[in-house]
Amino acid sequence: AGAVAVAAEAAAALLTLAATPSYLPTCRMNKVAPADAETQSNISMGSNPDDHEGEHGQLLQEQEDQHRSAAMVSSSKTIEIATTLLYCLVYLLVGPALILVNKWIMKDAGFHFPMMVSGIGQASSAVGAFIVIRVLKLQPLTCAGLVSWSFYLRNMMLVGAATAASLCFGNAGYLFLTVSFVQILKAFTPVFVVAMLFCTGIETPSARVTLSVLLICVGTSVASAGEAHFNLTGMLIMCAAETAEATRLVLTQKLLTNLKFPAMEGLYYMAPICTFWMFGLASVLELPRALREDAFSLVAPNSRLFGLAVLLGFAVNIASFLVIKRTSSVMLKLLGTARNAGLVLFSAIFLGDELTAVQAFGYALCLLFFGLYNYFKMYKL
């Protein structure tokens, strides 16, 4: 009986072992599974390692494209900044160059006819503006519908006359005064502008603007007292030039209120008028004397100077147009102030203009309060 019981237990154990045939393979699979988890995960998601590598490569390509795009944007901004700086530099150079060329024509070459010299620059500007707008069509006429012939003759002819007078008197000043002193006197222009606006009832200056103008007067007085080669005739001519400039600004504000010309379009309308006034007056006031003195015989020996006057006359206006387009009219004013100051220093250092300490101090005051004047006007303080 005991032997039978032992045999029965052994048979039961064998039957139990036989009922679990997957025991050993299951243990083997459990040992391998952790090392192959990523593969099983990919298999369970319906993908394979090649698909994963493709997605990774696509991600890298997108990152490279983003970096390349950012580099192109940065490069484009750098080019934009460099172009703007180039335009500003050209504006700073061509204006003083034109002033010096006109001065050499009138004083050194002996062609003492400021209206004709001024007309050269305006005539070249009129031709250049016509080519830019009508031939090359680089600038549309935005105000063509508002500028009728009656409006042109009634309003713009007056503004053109004031502009022509300002340029002609301004050039005539170089016959009697040094280049540096003429630039110093130009800082006095806001005084005439504010006085003209107040007298015509167009604008009443604020207390801050009035104070700035009074201090500009002080600075100009100090600079004039320090001028080593003061000439009363030249001083009166410059006062006439600044009065004409103030008149131009007032007429522009009064008569052309609804017209916001782009710079090139304004040149297209105004340069022919200025040319008409300059050569019209020159034919009466300067041409008879020029013929008597055979002044036109001076053109051939000084053809390079006259050619430069033609080119620079247009270049100044083009540079102004580009600076305004890239920045603003406020920046143009600031650059104009810096340009005049630079010309004063250049004339004193390289052209032999005498600049006394008193004159330099007076001009520094003018520049300081001229800057404040523009600041107060810009922010209406």
RODO-2510 file (C-alpha; in nm, 4 decimals, decimal comma):
residues 381
     n   res          X          Y          Z
     1     a     0,0000     0,0000     0,0000
     2     g     0,2876     0,2383     0,0891
     3     a     0,4595     0,1722    -0,2433
     4     v     0,1390     0,2379    -0,4316
     5     a     0,0945     0,5773    -0,2539
     6     v     0,4511     0,6871    -0,3418
     7     a     0,4002     0,5888    -0,7024
     8     a     0,0737     0,7868    -0,7160
     9     e     0,2418     1,1043    -0,5834
    10     a     0,5261     1,0752    -0,8366
    11     a     0,2764     1,0360    -1,1174
    12     a     0,0848     1,3491    -1,0009
    13     a     0,4072     1,5550    -0,9984
    14     l     0,4932     1,4457    -1,3520
    15     l     0,1431     1,5362    -1,4676
    16     t     0,1740     1,8863    -1,3120
    17     l     0,5120     1,9495    -1,4833
    18     a     0,3722     1,8279    -1,8123
    19     a     0,0785     2,0712    -1,7805
    20     t     0,3181     2,3747    -1,7844
    21     p     0,5338     2,3280    -2,0978
    22     s     0,5982     2,7078    -2,1497
    23     y     0,7762     2,7611    -1,8187
    24     l     1,1343     2,7652    -1,9472
    25     p     1,0623     2,9715    -2,2640
    26     t     0,8685     3,2228    -2,0563
    27     c     1,1633     3,2814    -1,8255
    28     r     1,3920     3,3211    -2,1291
    29     m     1,1569     3,5861    -2,2792
    30     n     1,1416     3,7787    -1,9528
    31     k     1,5190     3,8076    -1,9465
    32     v     1,5369     3,9378    -2,3070
    33     a     1,2392     4,1798    -2,2903
    34     p     1,4028     4,4682    -2,0968
    35     a     1,6899     4,4964    -2,3490
    36     d     1,4440     4,5089    -2,6413
    37     a     1,1847     4,7429    -2,4885
    38     e     1,2256     5,0192    -2,7529
    39     t     1,1778     4,7683    -3,0333
    40     q     0,8636     4,6258    -2,8707
    41     s     0,7339     4,9792    -2,8154
    42     n     0,7877     5,0624    -3,1802
    43     i     0,6223     4,7388    -3,2853
    44     s     0,3250     4,8032    -3,0574
    45     m     0,2877     5,1595    -3,2110
    46     g     0,2952     5,0288    -3,5638
    47     s     0,6448     5,1726    -3,6514
    48     n     0,9984     5,0523    -3,6884
    49     p     1,3498     5,1903    -3,6189
    50     d     1,3873     5,3162    -3,9786
    51     d     1,0759     5,5312    -3,9393
    52     h     1,2139     5,6809    -3,6177
    53     e     1,5433     5,7688    -3,7848
    54     g     1,3531     5,9402    -4,0697
    55     e     1,1572     6,1584    -3,8260
    56     h     1,4794     6,2536    -3,6472
    57     g     1,6423     6,3542    -3,9772
    58     q     1,3394     6,5642    -4,0712
    59     l     1,3586     6,7445    -3,7358
    60     l     1,7264     6,8220    -3,7917
    61     q     1,6473     6,9561    -4,1395
    62     e     1,3760     7,1854    -4,0002
    63     q     1,6174     7,3191    -3,7381
    64     e     1,8784     7,3865    -4,0072
    65     d     1,6168     7,5705    -4,2164
    66     q     1,5206     7,7843    -3,9161
    67     h     1,8841     7,8736    -3,8477
    68     r     1,9357     7,9585    -4,2145
    69     s     1,6227     8,1763    -4,2184
    70     a     1,7324     8,3594    -3,9015
    71     a     2,0752     8,4210    -4,0553
    72     m     1,9133     8,5623    -4,3701
    73     v     1,6902     8,7961    -4,1646
    74     s     1,9910     8,9146    -3,9649
    75     s     2,1877     8,9704    -4,2849
    76     s     1,8951     9,1618    -4,4379
    77     k     1,8716     9,3902    -4,1328
    78     t     2,2446     9,4530    -4,1487
    79     i     2,2146     9,5508    -4,5154
    80     e     1,9204     9,7817    -4,4352
    81     i     2,1147     9,9575    -4,1587
    82     a     2,4250     9,9872    -4,3763
    83     t     2,2179    10,1342    -4,6616
    84     t     2,0566    10,3917    -4,4310
    85     l     2,3948    10,4918    -4,2906
    86     l     2,5294    10,5249    -4,6448
    87     y     2,2450    10,7597    -4,7423
    88     c     2,3032    10,9704    -4,4307
    89     l     2,6755    10,9859    -4,5056
    90     v     2,6084    11,0957    -4,8640
    91     y     2,3723    11,3673    -4,7354
    92     l     2,6363    11,4884    -4,4901
    93     l     2,8968    11,5115    -4,7671
    94     v     2,7175    11,6445    -5,0757
    95     g     2,5632    11,9497    -4,9032
    96     p     2,8931    12,0972    -4,7808
    97     a     3,0533    11,9993    -5,1128
    98     l     2,7928    12,2053    -5,3016
    99     i     2,8427    12,5013    -5,0666
   100     l     3,2182    12,4941    -5,1203
   101     v     3,1866    12,4532    -5,4986
   102     n     2,9452    12,7485    -5,5210
   103     k     3,1781    12,9558    -5,3055
   104     w     3,4776    12,8705    -5,5264
   105     i     3,2795    12,9573    -5,8412
   106     m     3,1674    13,2951    -5,7097
   107     k     3,4698    13,4047    -5,5106
   108     d     3,7764    13,2206    -5,6361
   109     a     3,6833    13,1794    -6,0033
   110     g     3,5403    13,5328    -6,0139
   111     f     3,1876    13,4472    -6,1352
   112     h     3,0110    13,6921    -5,8998
   113     f     2,6523    13,6089    -5,9924
   114     p     2,4737    13,4221    -5,7112
   115     m     2,1367    13,4047    -5,8880
   116     m     2,2840    13,2262    -6,1876
   117     v     2,4894    12,9957    -5,9664
   118     s     2,1808    12,9092    -5,7595
   119     g     1,9821    12,8556    -6,0776
   120     i     2,2318    12,5943    -6,1986
   121     g     2,1514    12,3648    -5,9062
   122     q     1,7761    12,4175    -5,9336
   123     a     1,7729    12,3580    -6,3086
   124     s     1,9599    12,0289    -6,2685
   125     s     1,7201    11,9321    -5,9878
   126     a     1,4192    12,0069    -6,2076
   127     v     1,5568    11,7915    -6,4900
   128     g     1,6548    11,5116    -6,2511
   129     a     1,3145    11,5084    -6,0783
   130     f     1,1401    11,4956    -6,4171
   131     i     1,3510    11,1954    -6,5197
   132     v     1,2887    11,0129    -6,1899
   133     i     0,9113    11,0688    -6,1947
   134     r     0,8114    11,0876    -6,5610
   135     v     1,0734    10,8753    -6,7373
   136     l     1,1857    10,6149    -6,4833
   137     k     0,8535    10,6294    -6,2899
   138     l     1,0250    10,5592    -5,9587
   139     q     0,7958    10,7959    -5,7655
   140     p     0,4192    10,8310    -5,8314
   141     l     0,2519    11,1726    -5,8236
   142     t     0,0348    11,1388    -5,5136
   143     c    -0,0970    11,4977    -5,5227
   144     a    -0,1520    11,5348    -5,8971
   145     g    -0,5287    11,5636    -5,8523
   146     l    -0,4932    11,8544    -5,6079
   147     v    -0,2398    12,0606    -5,8035
   148     s    -0,4378    12,2411    -6,0724
   149     w    -0,2850    12,5107    -6,2923
   150     s    -0,4663    12,7847    -6,0988
   151     f    -0,3437    12,6427    -5,7669
   152     y     0,0063    12,6059    -5,9099
   153     l     0,0227    12,9676    -6,0286
   154     r    -0,1550    13,1214    -5,7309
   155     n     0,0033    12,9365    -5,4382
   156     m     0,3121    12,7489    -5,5437
   157     m     0,4599    13,0385    -5,7411
   158     l     0,4712    13,2417    -5,4187
   159     v     0,6420    12,9619    -5,2277
   160     g     0,8853    12,9180    -5,5164
   161     a     0,9687    13,2886    -5,5151
   162     a     1,0505    13,2781    -5,1434
   163     t     1,2602    12,9645    -5,1943
   164     a     1,4517    13,1262    -5,4798
   165     a     1,5162    13,4381    -5,2719
   166     s     1,6425    13,2290    -4,9803
   167     l     1,8872    13,0371    -5,2011
   168     c     2,0100    13,3432    -5,3908
   169     f     2,0681    13,5567    -5,0819
   170     g     2,2275    13,2591    -4,9087
   171     n     2,4779    13,2152    -5,1916
   172     a     2,5441    13,5891    -5,2074
   173     g     2,6517    13,5839    -4,8435
   174     y     2,9648    13,3871    -4,9362
   175     l     3,0882    13,6860    -5,1363
   176     f     3,1270    13,8887    -4,8163
   177     l     3,1541    13,6432    -4,5257
   178     t     3,3554    13,3328    -4,4444
   179     v     3,1978    12,9905    -4,4938
   180     s     3,2109    12,9177    -4,1214
   181     f     3,0376    13,2431    -4,0221
   182     v     2,7587    13,1880    -4,2766
   183     q     2,6918    12,8447    -4,1228
   184     i     2,6860    13,0006    -3,7762
   185     l     2,4298    13,2575    -3,8893
   186     k     2,2061    12,9823    -4,0300
   187     a     2,1403    12,8699    -3,6726
   188     f     1,9585    13,2038    -3,6308
   189     t     1,6821    13,1018    -3,8763
   190     p     1,4336    12,9799    -3,6063
   191     v     1,4217    13,3351    -3,4674
   192     f     1,2858    13,4656    -3,7983
   193     v     1,0508    13,1680    -3,8356
   194     v     0,8930    13,2091    -3,4913
   195     a     0,8609    13,5863    -3,5374
   196     m     0,6991    13,5412    -3,8796
   197     l     0,4527    13,2779    -3,7560
   198     f     0,3548    13,4984    -3,4626
   199     c     0,3161    13,8170    -3,6692
   200     t     0,0956    13,6441    -3,9271
   201     g    -0,1211    13,4890    -3,6557
   202     i    -0,0550    13,1347    -3,7764
   203     e     0,1056    13,0088    -3,4584
   204     t     0,1761    13,1425    -3,1105
   205     p     0,5003    13,0004    -2,9691
   206     s     0,5037    12,8346    -2,6283
   207     a     0,7094    12,9773    -2,3436
   208     r     0,9787    12,7119    -2,3924
   209     v     1,0064    12,7773    -2,7656
   210     t     1,0262    13,1519    -2,6998
   211     l     1,3010    13,1021    -2,4417
   212     s     1,4969    12,8807    -2,6825
   213     v     1,4700    13,1457    -2,9548
   214     l     1,5873    13,4219    -2,7213
   215     l     1,8886    13,2153    -2,6183
   216     i     1,9670    13,1457    -2,9850
   217     c     1,9756    13,5250    -3,0250
   218     v     2,2249    13,5457    -2,7393
   219     g     2,4458    13,2758    -2,8917
   220     t     2,4387    13,4393    -3,2363
   221     s     2,5237    13,7783    -3,0859
   222     v     2,8228    13,6292    -2,9049
   223     a     2,9373    13,4523    -3,2229
   224     s     2,9010    13,7718    -3,4282
   225     a     3,0989    13,9703    -3,1737
   226     g     3,3780    13,7154    -3,2032
   227     e     3,3877    13,7225    -3,5862
   228     a     3,7312    13,8431    -3,6943
   229     h     3,6180    13,9448    -4,0460
   230     f     3,2755    14,0943    -3,9805
   231     n     3,1121    14,2566    -4,2835
   232     l     2,7913    14,4560    -4,2478
   233     t     2,6836    14,4022    -4,6090
   234     g     2,7252    14,0285    -4,5742
   235     m     2,5365    14,0342    -4,2443
   236     l     2,2421    14,2193    -4,4013
   237     i     2,2380    13,9774    -4,6954
   238     m     2,2220    13,6824    -4,4572
   239     c     1,9379    13,8494    -4,2659
   240     a     1,7540    13,8811    -4,5983
   241     a     1,8244    13,5127    -4,6711
   242     e     1,6845    13,4035    -4,3359
   243     t     1,3815    13,6308    -4,3730
   244     a     1,3140    13,4708    -4,7119
   245     e     1,3568    13,1233    -4,5617
   246     a     1,1126    13,2060    -4,2816
   247     t     0,8690    13,3432    -4,5409
   248     r     0,9015    13,0200    -4,7387
   249     l     0,8188    12,8101    -4,4330
   250     v     0,5213    13,0289    -4,3391
   251     l     0,3839    13,0284    -4,6942
   252     t     0,4283    12,6523    -4,7138
   253     q     0,2343    12,6098    -4,3902
   254     k    -0,0346    12,8570    -4,4972
   255     l    -0,0816    12,7821    -4,8680
   256     l     0,0152    12,4161    -4,8985
   257     t    -0,1499    12,2871    -4,5811
   258     n    -0,3376    12,0013    -4,7490
   259     l    -0,0420    11,8843    -4,9584
   260     k     0,1994    11,6418    -4,7970
   261     f     0,4464    11,6027    -5,0807
   262     p     0,7004    11,3240    -5,0777
   263     a     1,0406    11,4897    -5,1097
   264     m     1,0939    11,3966    -5,4754
   265     e     0,7431    11,5012    -5,5756
   266     g     0,7907    11,8342    -5,3992
   267     l     1,1125    11,8824    -5,5939
   268     y     0,9282    11,7958    -5,9158
   269     y     0,6809    12,0806    -5,8554
   270     m     0,9058    12,3403    -5,6901
   271     a     1,2390    12,3157    -5,8751
   272     p     1,1002    12,4464    -6,2085
   273     i     0,9400    12,7417    -6,0273
   274     c     1,2646    12,8248    -5,8456
   275     t     1,4553    12,7968    -6,1735
   276     f     1,2076    13,0340    -6,3376
   277     w     1,2439    13,2944    -6,0615
   278     m     1,6228    13,2679    -6,0392
   279     f     1,6987    13,2938    -6,4093
   280     g     1,4158    13,5424    -6,4591
   281     l     1,5606    13,7827    -6,2014
   282     a     1,9162    13,7057    -6,3121
   283     s     1,8294    13,8076    -6,6683
   284     v     1,7380    14,1532    -6,5376
   285     l     1,9775    14,2011    -6,2450
   286     e     2,2862    13,9983    -6,3382
   287     l     2,2915    13,9202    -6,7087
   288     p     2,3647    14,2760    -6,8350
   289     r     2,6650    14,3070    -6,6030
   290     a     2,7821    13,9541    -6,6870
   291     l     2,7771    14,0418    -7,0578
   292     r     2,9634    14,3671    -6,9985
   293     e     3,2330    14,1901    -6,7975
   294     d     3,2474    13,8915    -7,0352
   295     a     3,1882    13,6690    -6,7307
   296     f     3,0810    13,3688    -6,9372
   297     s     3,4374    13,3339    -7,0621
   298     l     3,5124    13,2026    -6,7111
   299     v     3,2948    12,8956    -6,7645
   300     a     3,5299    12,7067    -6,9998
   301     p     3,8432    12,7309    -6,7791
   302     n     3,6339    12,6303    -6,4761
   303     s     3,4167    12,3728    -6,6502
   304     r     3,4831    12,1110    -6,3827
   305     l     3,3545    12,3400    -6,1079
   306     f     3,0410    12,4241    -6,3046
   307     g     2,9891    12,0567    -6,3861
   308     l     3,0204    11,9699    -6,0169
   309     a     2,7663    12,2408    -5,9335
   310     v     2,5195    12,0786    -6,1749
   311     l     2,5704    11,7280    -6,0348
   312     l     2,5789    11,8272    -5,6680
   313     g     2,2709    12,0485    -5,7035
   314     f     2,0678    11,7417    -5,7940
   315     a     2,2573    11,5083    -5,5583
   316     v     2,1704    11,7236    -5,2553
   317     n     1,7995    11,6922    -5,3262
   318     i     1,8223    11,3206    -5,4045
   319     a     2,0132    11,2620    -5,0792
   320     s     1,7480    11,4542    -4,8836
   321     f     1,4759    11,2437    -5,0471
   322     l     1,6522    10,9163    -4,9608
   323     v     1,7218    11,0177    -4,5987
   324     i     1,3581    11,1155    -4,5407
   325     k     1,2400    10,7923    -4,7032
   326     r     1,4710    10,5804    -4,4849
   327     t     1,4350    10,7770    -4,1594
   328     s     1,2227    11,0920    -4,1117
   329     s     1,2194    11,4678    -4,1665
   330     v     1,3292    11,5108    -3,8029
   331     m     1,6425    11,3089    -3,8728
   332     l     1,7030    11,5294    -4,1771
   333     k     1,6975    11,8385    -3,9541
   334     l     1,9372    11,6813    -3,7066
   335     l     2,1725    11,5768    -3,9846
   336     g     2,1512    11,9267    -4,1319
   337     t     2,2559    12,0787    -3,8004
   338     a     2,5437    11,8334    -3,7672
   339     r     2,6433    11,9022    -4,1279
   340     n     2,6622    12,2773    -4,0709
   341     a     2,8681    12,2278    -3,7553
   342     g     3,1027    11,9951    -3,9417
   343     l     3,1434    12,2510    -4,2200
   344     v     3,2355    12,5174    -3,9646
   345     l     3,5123    12,2949    -3,8271
   346     f     3,6266    12,1919    -4,1756
   347     s     3,6484    12,5544    -4,2886
   348     a     3,8446    12,6526    -3,9794
   349     i     4,0889    12,3615    -4,0037
   350     f     4,1398    12,3155    -4,3796
   351     l     4,0280    12,6384    -4,5498
   352     g     4,1945    12,8838    -4,3158
   353     d     3,8757    13,0497    -4,1849
   354     e     3,9569    13,2152    -3,8550
   355     l     3,7418    13,0787    -3,5723
   356     t     3,7949    13,2608    -3,2438
   357     a     3,7223    13,1145    -2,9022
   358     v     3,4407    13,3650    -2,8460
   359     q     3,2872    13,2736    -3,1808
   360     a     3,3110    12,9014    -3,1062
   361     f     3,1439    12,9548    -2,7672
   362     g     2,8622    13,1552    -2,9253
   363     y     2,8073    12,8895    -3,1902
   364     a     2,7991    12,6163    -2,9256
   365     l     2,5200    12,8096    -2,7513
   366     c     2,3343    12,8409    -3,0820
   367     l     2,3559    12,4678    -3,1467
   368     l     2,2437    12,3798    -2,7950
   369     f     1,9346    12,5975    -2,8005
   370     f     1,8634    12,5202    -3,1661
   371     g     1,8417    12,1547    -3,0613
   372     l     1,6074    12,2451    -2,7746
   373     y     1,3961    12,4534    -3,0117
   374     n     1,3499    12,1552    -3,2460
   375     y     1,2752    11,9272    -2,9496
   376     f     1,0073    12,1594    -2,8111
   377     k     0,8533    12,2071    -3,1570
   378     m     0,8500    11,8342    -3,2293
   379     y     0,6751    11,7410    -2,9034
   380     k     0,4674    12,0613    -2,8910
   381     l     0,6018    12,1596    -2,5482
***
